Amino acid sequence: MNVTTIDYFIIKGISDIPALQCLAFILVLLIYLITLTGNMTIFILVCLDHHLHVPMYFFLANLSILDMSSSIITLHNVLVNFISGDNTISVFACLTQMYIFASLTCNELFLLTVMSYDRYVAICNPLYYHVIMNHRNCTFLAIFCWLLGFIQVFPVLVSFSFFNCYRTREINHFFCDPVLLENLLCNYSYFVWLFIHLGGVFDATFPPFFTFLPYIFIIVTIQRMRSNTSRRKTFYTCFSHLTVVIFLYVTLICQYLRPTSVTNMDTNKLFSLFNTAAVPMLNPLIYSLKNKEMKTALKRKINDLSKLFGEL
Ligand SMILES: *[C@@H]1O[C@H](CO)[C@@H](O)[C@H](O)[C@H]1NC(C)=O
């Protein structure tokens, strides 16, 4: 099979070894459930608790929805394929999965950039915070983040569907990863490469630059603070955000920016698992464990609930 127009792919999954498959299934199911529960909790908490009705937590709720969606789009298929034993996927479904996953990943990069900017304004420019981050601007920024990813990955989707010519049906992965699909494309020209990678070049430069730059100013501002308590308090509000940012970038770099010569499919899958499963699962945990306001809000709601059940 050299050059083929195909209508379905075969997804090889996480592992070929049956015993490992079972273990992987249990692990993925567990991660999936934790991810959905954790992110849903943050989303509901931010919606219900009016103490959390500030831009930082609205953006965090956006991030939870993003994480949940990206987990559903990748891990759901893994679970269904394992249960049904059918590991074929139509080209249409595969490209849809690829498109949504890549867009959501871009959205996440943009959203984290906006969240950094939000922290920057709050700490370095507190007097104007309510003017700059007013409701209209925040809504605009959030919508912008969501749209930009979907628009930006569109050329990739178009070129993949337009060629519809792949060297093999077999996808040695557990989902339709954009970079993997790209490597399967036949009659691949420099022009296509440029078309596909233009967005990627943008993503690899602007979001990281504008995500980390605010932190330089934030750290300088924290250094200048006189009182120890306010210094510590400010540090902790940024700490969880910075952790999430660093974690995401490290997994993305490990997955996509390694030289192709050292691309071993098993390590690649492992990094993919980090990126698709661990990041969405850990984000809410990092935020809720390290953030005092989140913890108090959670306690308040649990108290309300137990009171409610007490009355019933
Ligand atoms: C996303 O953020 C915007 C801006 O703060 C907010 O208005 C909106 O409710 C958030 N959406 C979700 C789903 O949390």
The ligand as an SDF file (V2000), in Angstrom:
LIG
                    3D

 14 14  0  0  0  0  0  0  0  0999 V2000
  -15.3990   32.7430   30.3460 C   0  0  0  0  0  0  0  0  0  0  0  0
  -14.9230   34.0050   30.7020 O   0  0  0  0  0  0  0  0  0  0  0  0
  -15.7880   35.0840   30.4330 C   0  0  0  0  0  0  0  0  0  0  0  0
  -15.0540   36.3770   30.7180 C   0  0  0  0  0  0  0  0  0  0  0  0
  -14.6530   36.5020   32.0410 O   0  0  0  0  0  0  0  0  0  0  0  0
  -17.0400   34.9140   31.2650 C   0  0  0  0  0  0  0  0  0  0  0  0
  -17.9370   35.9890   31.0250 O   0  0  0  0  0  0  0  0  0  0  0  0
  -17.6880   33.6020   30.9090 C   0  0  0  0  0  0  0  0  0  0  0  0
  -18.8030   33.3740   31.7530 O   0  0  0  0  0  0  0  0  0  0  0  0
  -16.7130   32.4480   31.0620 C   0  0  0  0  0  0  0  0  0  0  0  0
  -17.3120   31.2610   30.5160 N   0  0  0  0  0  0  0  0  0  0  0  0
  -17.3880   30.1300   31.1570 C   0  0  0  0  0  0  0  0  0  0  0  0
  -17.9900   28.9780   30.4320 C   0  0  0  0  0  0  0  0  0  0  0  0
  -16.9910   29.9970   32.2970 O   0  0  0  0  0  0  0  0  0  0  0  0
  1  2  1  0
  1 10  1  0
  2  3  1  0
  3  4  1  0
  3  6  1  0
  4  5  1  0
  6  7  1  0
  6  8  1  0
  8  9  1  0
  8 10  1  0
 10 11  1  0
 11 12  1  0
 12 13  1  0
 12 14  2  0
M  END
$$$$
